[in-house]
Amino acid sequence: MTTYAALLRGINVGGNKKVPMAELRALLEESGLGAVRTYLQSGQAVFTSEHGDEEALAAELTAAIERRFGFPAGVIVRGHDYLRAVAEACPFPAADLQPKQLHVTYFSVPVDAARFAGIDQPAFLPEEFRLGDRVLYLYAPDGLGRSKLAEQLSRPRLTKDLTATSRNWNTVLRLVEMTAPAQP
């Protein structure tokens, strides 16, 4: 049995695409997933499954959410080892930063630097980004809401053909904790 986190893209933002967490938990349980828990209202769920295929789980959950709620919501599913590796590989000094300054954008597929080659990174300093394994780390000293670089990074041409969803550093760390194997 593996513990996974499901990251839903674009739900419960500005009163749109409402997905009550109690209903999301019920949907996941009805889908045969175990030990279902949610975190915050912005689309994180943790569950156990013997399935073993993150992409298949994501596709199943995407279809189930559309059937239940009547709109598409991109879903990325990742296990504890991956989530922990993402946190550990952070290229920025996370311990020295406020959580609102550091964000991780998870991608459904690997991306390469060529996708972002058109962004003039020095023009956005002190904001910076770095790519990792199916993630983008963003340092935005004034927060995501004021980040001009985040605006550029979310342009449709950069996220074409993939699901991308961002989380602040507190949520990144919380998901690592929530998906950790139980200690005997």
Disulfide bonds with the S-S distance in Angstrom:
none
